[in-house]
Amino acid sequence: MSELTAHLDLPSGVDALTAAREVTRTALTGWRLGDLQWVDDAVLIADELVANAVRHGGGCPRLYIHADSTSVTIAAVDGSAIVPRRRDPDSDGGRGLAIIEALGAEWGVTDLSDGYKCVWVRLSAPSAATAD
């Protein structure tokens, strides 16, 4: 497989979550990657990344999806330099990083030169691509 990339400037607020889910699902199924469960996991990761960006990051987030022969990386860029941290779950949240850690192979944060940050999650390539 060659490298595939999708990029989306998201609307602000809760509309960003809907857009992120739709773009992630459309890109991954359009690229014929993974089975439905794998794609669902990737969509959940995108949703969590963007939800955190909207809630804690400020500004209009951006979503990036990159696929190559070994992995898929989903990333959200937001307007804050504050690094996400794990916290105890409560009625107000605190489950996002646990979900990301459970579903992704690895995750991290890249500081950007404009003072923003990029939070990324790498997923192992699906074991059985659906491409013919």
C-alpha positions as CSV (number, residue, x, y, z in Angstrom):
1,M,0.0,0.0,0.0
2,S,1.2,3.5,-0.7
3,E,0.9,6.2,1.9
4,L,-2.5,7.7,2.3
5,T,-3.3,11.0,4.1
6,A,-6.5,12.9,5.0
7,H,-6.6,16.3,6.7
8,L,-9.6,18.2,7.9
9,D,-10.0,21.6,9.6
10,L,-12.8,21.0,11.9
11,P,-15.6,23.3,12.9
12,S,-15.6,24.5,16.5
13,G,-17.7,22.9,19.2
14,V,-19.6,19.6,19.1
15,D,-19.9,19.7,15.3
16,A,-16.2,18.9,15.3
17,L,-16.9,15.5,16.8
18,T,-19.5,14.5,14.2
19,A,-17.2,15.7,11.4
20,A,-14.2,13.8,12.9
21,R,-16.2,10.5,13.2
22,E,-17.5,10.8,9.6
23,V,-14.2,11.7,8.0
24,T,-12.4,8.9,9.9
25,R,-14.9,6.3,8.9
26,T,-15.1,7.4,5.3
27,A,-11.3,7.6,4.9
28,L,-10.6,4.2,6.4
29,T,-13.4,2.4,4.7
30,G,-12.6,4.2,1.4
31,W,-9.0,3.1,1.7
32,R,-10.4,-0.4,2.4
33,L,-8.5,-0.8,5.6
34,G,-9.5,-3.2,8.3
35,D,-12.8,-4.9,9.3
36,L,-15.7,-3.1,10.8
37,Q,-14.5,-3.5,14.4
38,W,-11.1,-2.2,13.6
39,V,-12.6,0.9,11.9
40,D,-15.0,1.4,14.8
41,D,-12.0,1.4,17.2
42,A,-10.2,4.0,15.0
43,V,-13.4,6.1,14.9
44,L,-13.6,6.0,18.7
45,I,-10.0,7.1,18.9
46,A,-10.6,10.0,16.6
47,D,-13.7,11.0,18.6
48,E,-11.7,10.9,21.9
49,L,-8.8,13.0,20.4
50,V,-11.1,15.6,19.0
51,A,-13.3,15.7,22.1
52,N,-10.3,16.5,24.2
53,A,-9.1,19.1,21.7
54,V,-12.5,20.8,21.7
55,R,-12.9,20.6,25.5
56,H,-9.4,21.5,26.6
57,G,-7.5,22.8,23.6
58,G,-9.2,25.9,22.4
59,G,-9.5,27.1,18.9
60,C,-10.8,25.1,15.9
61,P,-9.1,21.7,15.9
62,R,-7.6,19.9,12.9
63,L,-7.7,16.2,12.3
64,Y,-5.1,14.2,10.4
65,I,-5.2,10.5,9.3
66,H,-2.1,8.9,7.8
67,A,-1.9,5.2,6.7
68,D,1.0,3.3,5.4
69,S,1.8,-0.4,5.2
70,T,2.6,-0.8,8.9
71,S,0.3,1.5,10.7
72,V,-2.4,4.1,10.8
73,T,-1.9,7.3,12.7
74,I,-4.8,9.5,13.8
75,A,-3.9,13.0,15.2
76,A,-5.7,16.1,16.5
77,V,-4.1,19.5,16.6
78,D,-5.5,22.1,19.0
79,G,-4.7,25.6,20.3
80,S,-3.1,24.7,23.6
81,A,0.4,23.6,24.5
82,I,-0.9,21.8,27.7
83,V,-0.1,18.1,27.5
84,P,-2.9,15.7,28.2
85,R,-2.7,13.7,31.4
86,R,-4.4,10.7,32.8
87,R,-6.9,11.4,35.6
88,D,-9.4,9.4,37.6
89,P,-12.7,9.0,35.8
90,D,-15.7,10.7,37.2
91,S,-19.1,11.9,36.0
92,D,-17.3,14.7,34.1
93,G,-14.9,12.5,32.1
94,G,-11.4,11.2,32.5
95,R,-11.8,8.1,30.4
96,G,-10.3,9.4,27.1
97,L,-6.6,8.5,27.6
98,A,-7.6,5.1,29.0
99,I,-9.6,4.4,25.8
100,I,-6.8,5.6,23.6
101,E,-4.2,3.4,25.5
102,A,-6.5,0.4,25.2
103,L,-7.1,0.7,21.5
104,G,-3.9,2.2,20.1
105,A,-0.5,0.7,19.9
106,E,1.1,3.9,21.1
107,W,0.3,7.6,21.5
108,G,2.2,10.8,22.1
109,V,2.2,14.6,21.9
110,T,4.2,16.7,19.5
111,D,4.8,20.4,20.3
112,L,4.3,22.6,17.3
113,S,6.2,25.8,16.5
114,D,3.1,27.9,16.7
115,G,2.5,27.0,20.4
116,Y,-0.1,24.4,19.5
117,K,0.2,20.7,20.1
118,C,-0.6,17.6,18.1
119,V,-1.8,14.5,20.0
120,W,-1.4,11.4,18.0
121,V,-2.3,7.7,18.3
122,R,-0.7,5.0,16.2
123,L,-2.7,1.9,15.5
124,S,-1.1,-1.3,14.1
125,A,-2.1,-1.9,10.5
126,P,-5.2,-4.1,10.4
127,S,-4.2,-7.8,10.2
128,A,-6.5,-8.4,7.3
129,A,-7.1,-5.5,4.9
130,T,-10.3,-5.8,3.0
131,A,-8.8,-4.7,-0.3
132,D,-9.2,-7.2,-3.2
